[in-house]
């Protein structure tokens, strides 16, 4: 796995998450959980459950793809890298 590319993507996702506004409560919870997963991945923590982060990334892509295309593109790329790495 190209860890530097993944780290860069995750940092970009984190930055995009900070820019989101007008998100409903369900979306906000999803993004908070996803942001925690991203922090854990960046810190190389063992607390990240592969299925949960990939599931959250996919749900975020589906929920935000129209309103936040940059975020969904980054999430899709990060998800693909993680999937290809067997995470």
Secondary structure, DSSP 4 states (H G I P E B T S, - for coil): --HHHHHHHHHHHHHHHHH--S--HHHHHHHHHHHHHHHHHHTT-TT--HHHHHHHHHHHHHHHTTT-HHHHHHHHHHHHHHHHTT-
